Amino acid sequence: MTHQWKLKTFDELNTTEMYQLLSLRTAVFVVEQNCPYQELDGKDQVSKHLWLENEAGEIMALCRLLPQKISFPESSIGRVLVNPAFRGQKLGHELVEKALEVLKADGESAVTIEAQYYLRDFYASFGFVENSDAFYEDGIKHVNMILTF
């Protein structure tokens, strides 16, 4: 099977790509996690969107890369997810590795994330360290974590 990484700014996305990205994000973060919140937060327009697509054009995994001073003083990775239809294939690891590779290539020196608390060991495996107390965001326990290159 052939999989392809795609990386686009908001203005480079076509309407079909944006619809697919937002639809999958809503399916996971709002519906699956039973968390009603405002998915469209005004940050997509300044972000780079990274996703893995299979040969059928299905999005397998996605995230967005936010520049410095949007969510944190450092750049950030957000809306990290693996399509439920493709879970169990280590795509989350591939996605974070690819996101970090892109940020390093962009010259970033640090990345901060707002990680769901149960995923902190997953992010620690990439070198992220907790730099906040645990907190609740939209009813889900989170913690901020930072990685310095």
N, C-alpha and C positions, 0 to 999 in steps of 0.2 A: 504494500500500500504506500502511496505517496502522500505525504503530508507537507504542507507549506506554511511557513511563518509569514505573517503579514504585519506590517507596521505602518500606520498612517496617522497623520494629524487629523483633527476634526474636519478641516476643510478639504482634505484629500478623500475622505470617506464618501462613497456614493450613498444614495438613500437606502438601497437594499442592505448594504453592509451595516449602516447605522441602525436600521430596523432590527436586523438579526442580533447585533450586539445588545441593544437595549431590551429586546424580547427575552434573550437568554438571561441577562442580569435580573430582570424582573421575575422571571420564572424561578430563579434560585434564591435571590436575596429577599424578595417580597413574598412569593407564594410558598416555596418549599420551606423556608425558614419561618413562615407565618409571622412576618415582621412588616406591618404596614408602615412605610416611611416614604419620604420624597426621593425616589430614585434619581430623578433629574435634578442635579444640585448646582448646575452652572459651572461645573469644573471640566466637563467633557470638551468644551470648546478650546481650552488651553492645554489639553492633554494629548499625548500620543497614545494610540490604541494598538495593542499588540494581541494577536490571536493566532491560533493554530487551526488550520482548515484542512479537512481531508479532501480526497479527490472528488467527492460528491458535493463539495461546497459547504459541508456542515462545519460549524464552529465547534471545535473539540475543547478548547480552553481559551481563556481570555483574561486580560487585565488592562488597566490604564496606567500610564506613566505620567505623573504630575510634576511640573517644574518646581523649582524652589519657590518658597513663599506663597504657595497656594494652600496647601494643607498644613505644612510644617516649614520651618526655616530651610530644611534640606529638601531635596527631591523626594518623591514618594511613589510607592506602588500601591494601587488601590483596585477595588472591584475584582479581586483575584478569584477566579472560579474555574472549575472543570465541569463541562457539560455532564449532567447525570448519566447520559447515554454512553459516556466514555470513561467513567470513573474506574479505578482499579488498574490503570495502565501506567501509573507514575507520571502522568501528564502534568500534575501540579509541580513536581520537581523540575521537569523540563521548562515549564512556564516561568518559574521564578529564576532559574538559571539564565534563560534567554532575556528576561527583563533586566537582570543585573548586568548582563553582557551589554545590552543597549545603553544602559545608564553609564557604565564605565566608558564606553565608546564616546558618549556625549560629554565626557570629562567631569562627571559628577564625582565628588569625593565622599559623600555620605548619602544614605537613604533611610528615611524613617517610614514606618508603617504603623497602621492601627490594626493590630491583629486580633482576630477572635481568640479569646483566651485559651480555648482548647487546642489551638494550632500553634501555640508558642514554641513547643519542642520542634515542630516542623520548620519554623522559621529560624530557630536557633541552629539547626543543622546547616544553614547557609552562613552562619556567623552573626546573625542578628542577636542583640542583647536587649533585655527589657530596660526601659528607661522611664517608666511611669508606674504608678500604682494601678491595680486593676480598676476598671470603671465600666459602667453600663452605658451602652449606646443603643438606643432603640430597643431596650429590653434584653440585649445580648451582651454578655461579659466580654470586654476587650482589654488589651494592654498595648501601649506604644512600645515599639522596638526600633532600634537603630543599628545600622551596619555602616562601618567606616571602611573605605577601600584603602 
